[in-house]
Amino acid sequence: MPNWYYEKKDLRNTPSIRDGIDFEAERRYRKEGARFIMQTGTSMGLGHNTVATGVVYFHRFYMFHSFKTFPRYVTSCCCLFLAGKVEETPKKCKDIIKTARSLLTDQKFGSFGDDPKEEVMTLERILLQTIKFDLQVEHPYSFLVKYAKCLKGDSAKLQKMVQMAWNFVNDSLSTTVSLQWEPEIIAVALIYLASKLSKFTVADWIGKQPEHLKWWDMFVQNVTMEILEDICHQVLDLYQQPNNESPPDSPPQLPPSKASPPMKRANISPVTIKSSPTPTNPPPKTSVPPPPIDIEANPIPKHITTDNSSHSGNYGNYPIYPLHQGPPPSQPPHGGPPPYNSGVPPPSGPPPQVWQHFAHPHPNSGYYPPGSTGGRNNYYPPQ
């Protein structure tokens, strides 16, 4: 499976930056695209997992392509369209475009061209190739609830803290933390942040052992305070008051697909995927900033807080997720068997495949060589 975690230096050497877009402008484009996916998904009644999956696709896509080449709002609709099918909450392409039209100005919607549906459907093939058909994405939400259920303390304060952490997870989608750390680590960091801001001190928890110095030691191994603080600061930076200067206009983009087919725009080399994601330069900040002025409320779905079917109350044997310092020689990379710390011996055989990104040999015919009978409609019904 591909490794989707990057060093900070890689985030400053993306195709967009190499294409002349400065780092702050790219951060703004990512934030705008992510929030547009969240706004569109919420307007269409899609769940938090579908929206979050679409946002992760969006962030991964722009590690291989430039914002100058692919308009972010078209990409956002494409990511949400694919995420709906993956998370089994499909929406018709035309309905997503209709919702996007109601949310965007005429100028922004102009990037969809004369045939918005064809633009999105064509881009879907590029998206699938870019993310290497690695469609399943885990999010911090489920880990947040699992971890919070083992904490002891006043139930009202605990519920308030968990709700704040849930909101932080929502907001973290507008950052690139999902490209830097696993969802387990993000969940721990944002629970830690919420507990600090809500003044909920975690003094005891279910499954506590003498070797557990912190509550998260039961779930994530060797995570440092520098890592937690780094994630917290990246999320809290979203709440900084913007300066009075108006942001620059969107980057100039190539014409829609009829004038320049998207498949011809996709031949851009990716950045280097990190192999040993250790924090070499921890942030200089040592304390958590004051709480944000206004955090948008987004209630936790009731079925998540009331469903205890998968929790027996004994968290002492919960599988511990190690900090990603690079797998040992006999252990496969992220996502592969055996489960972490399960005691299952690693599989024998050749080492895992090293993924490389290269141009498709038949870029103008999708994924099928000339003369084949394959086609997109074999997998996706007409919209």
ChimeraX attribute file (.defattr): number of C-alpha atoms within 10 A of each C-alpha:
attribute: neighborCount
match mode: 1-to-1
recipient: residues
	/A:1	15
	/A:2	17
	/A:3	14
	/A:4	18
	/A:5	22
	/A:6	23
	/A:7	19
	/A:8	16
	/A:9	11
	/A:10	15
	/A:11	19
	/A:12	16
	/A:13	16
	/A:14	22
	/A:15	22
	/A:16	22
	/A:17	18
	/A:18	11
	/A:19	14
	/A:20	11
	/A:21	17
	/A:22	12
	/A:23	15
	/A:24	11
	/A:25	17
	/A:26	20
	/A:27	16
	/A:28	15
	/A:29	19
	/A:30	23
	/A:31	21
	/A:32	16
	/A:33	23
	/A:34	28
	/A:35	19
	/A:36	21
	/A:37	27
	/A:38	26
	/A:39	16
	/A:40	24
	/A:41	25
	/A:42	13
	/A:43	13
	/A:44	13
	/A:45	11
	/A:46	18
	/A:47	15
	/A:48	18
	/A:49	19
	/A:50	25
	/A:51	27
	/A:52	26
	/A:53	24
	/A:54	29
	/A:55	28
	/A:56	21
	/A:57	25
	/A:58	24
	/A:59	23
	/A:60	18
	/A:61	22
	/A:62	22
	/A:63	25
	/A:64	20
	/A:65	22
	/A:66	25
	/A:67	22
	/A:68	18
	/A:69	19
	/A:70	23
	/A:71	24
	/A:72	24
	/A:73	22
	/A:74	24
	/A:75	25
	/A:76	26
	/A:77	28
	/A:78	29
	/A:79	27
	/A:80	28
	/A:81	27
	/A:82	24
	/A:83	26
	/A:84	22
	/A:85	15
	/A:86	16
	/A:87	18
	/A:88	10
	/A:89	15
	/A:90	15
	/A:91	18
	/A:92	15
	/A:93	20
	/A:94	15
	/A:95	14
	/A:96	20
	/A:97	21
	/A:98	14
	/A:99	16
	/A:100	23
	/A:101	17
	/A:102	11
	/A:103	15
	/A:104	13
	/A:105	10
	/A:106	10
	/A:107	7
	/A:108	16
	/A:109	18
	/A:110	16
	/A:111	20
	/A:112	21
	/A:113	16
	/A:114	12
	/A:115	11
	/A:116	21
	/A:117	22
	/A:118	17
	/A:119	21
	/A:120	25
	/A:121	18
	/A:122	18
	/A:123	23
	/A:124	20
	/A:125	17
	/A:126	22
	/A:127	22
	/A:128	16
	/A:129	19
	/A:130	21
	/A:131	18
	/A:132	14
	/A:133	12
	/A:134	13
	/A:135	14
	/A:136	9
	/A:137	16
	/A:138	15
	/A:139	20
	/A:140	23
	/A:141	21
	/A:142	15
	/A:143	18
	/A:144	23
	/A:145	19
	/A:146	19
	/A:147	22
	/A:148	19
	/A:149	19
	/A:150	19
	/A:151	19
	/A:152	14
	/A:153	14
	/A:154	9
	/A:155	10
	/A:156	9
	/A:157	15
	/A:158	21
	/A:159	14
	/A:160	15
	/A:161	24
	/A:162	24
	/A:163	19
	/A:164	25
	/A:165	27
	/A:166	24
	/A:167	19
	/A:168	25
	/A:169	23
	/A:170	21
	/A:171	20
	/A:172	24
	/A:173	24
	/A:174	26
	/A:175	20
	/A:176	21
	/A:177	21
	/A:178	24
	/A:179	19
	/A:180	19
	/A:181	19
	/A:182	19
	/A:183	21
	/A:184	23
	/A:185	28
	/A:186	26
	/A:187	28
	/A:188	25
	/A:189	25
	/A:190	27
	/A:191	27
	/A:192	21
	/A:193	26
	/A:194	24
	/A:195	20
	/A:196	17
	/A:197	17
	/A:198	16
	/A:199	11
	/A:200	16
	/A:201	14
	/A:202	15
	/A:203	10
	/A:204	13
	/A:205	20
	/A:206	16
	/A:207	16
	/A:208	17
	/A:209	13
	/A:210	5
	/A:211	8
	/A:212	12
	/A:213	10
	/A:214	13
	/A:215	21
	/A:216	21
	/A:217	18
	/A:218	23
	/A:219	23
	/A:220	17
	/A:221	14
	/A:222	13
	/A:223	18
	/A:224	11
	/A:225	12
	/A:226	16
	/A:227	18
	/A:228	19
	/A:229	22
	/A:230	20
	/A:231	26
	/A:232	24
	/A:233	17
	/A:234	15
	/A:235	22
	/A:236	19
	/A:237	12
	/A:238	15
	/A:239	14
	/A:240	9
	/A:241	9
	/A:242	9
	/A:243	7
	/A:244	6
	/A:245	6
	/A:246	7
	/A:247	10
	/A:248	7
	/A:249	7
	/A:250	14
	/A:251	18
	/A:252	11
	/A:253	14
	/A:254	16
	/A:255	17
	/A:256	21
	/A:257	22
	/A:258	12
	/A:259	9
	/A:260	11
	/A:261	17
	/A:262	24
	/A:263	19
	/A:264	13
	/A:265	16
	/A:266	22
	/A:267	15
	/A:268	16
	/A:269	15
	/A:270	19
	/A:271	19
	/A:272	17
	/A:273	17
	/A:274	17
	/A:275	16
	/A:276	13
	/A:277	17
	/A:278	16
	/A:279	14
	/A:280	8
	/A:281	8
	/A:282	14
	/A:283	13
	/A:284	9
	/A:285	11
	/A:286	11
	/A:287	9
	/A:288	14
	/A:289	14
	/A:290	9
	/A:291	14
	/A:292	13
	/A:293	9
	/A:294	7
	/A:295	12
	/A:296	11
	/A:297	12
	/A:298	13
	/A:299	10
	/A:300	16
	/A:301	10
	/A:302	8
	/A:303	8
	/A:304	12
	/A:305	13
	/A:306	8
	/A:307	9
	/A:308	12
	/A:309	6
	/A:310	7
	/A:311	11
	/A:312	7
	/A:313	11
	/A:314	10
	/A:315	18
	/A:316	15
	/A:317	9
	/A:318	12
	/A:319	14
	/A:320	18
	/A:321	18
	/A:322	18
	/A:323	19
	/A:324	20
	/A:325	13
	/A:326	16
	/A:327	14
	/A:328	8
	/A:329	9
	/A:330	11
	/A:331	18
	/A:332	19
	/A:333	18
	/A:334	17
	/A:335	11
	/A:336	13
	/A:337	14
	/A:338	14
	/A:339	17
	/A:340	16
	/A:341	11
	/A:342	10
	/A:343	8
	/A:344	10
	/A:345	12
	/A:346	14
	/A:347	13
	/A:348	7
	/A:349	6
	/A:350	6
	/A:351	12
	/A:352	12
	/A:353	8
	/A:354	8
	/A:355	11
	/A:356	11
	/A:357	15
	/A:358	13
	/A:359	13
	/A:360	16
	/A:361	11
	/A:362	12
	/A:363	18
	/A:364	14
	/A:365	15
	/A:366	18
	/A:367	17
	/A:368	16
	/A:369	14
	/A:370	11
	/A:371	7
	/A:372	9
	/A:373	8
	/A:374	14
	/A:375	13
	/A:376	15
	/A:377	9
	/A:378	9
	/A:379	8
	/A:380	9
	/A:381	8
	/A:382	9
	/A:383	11
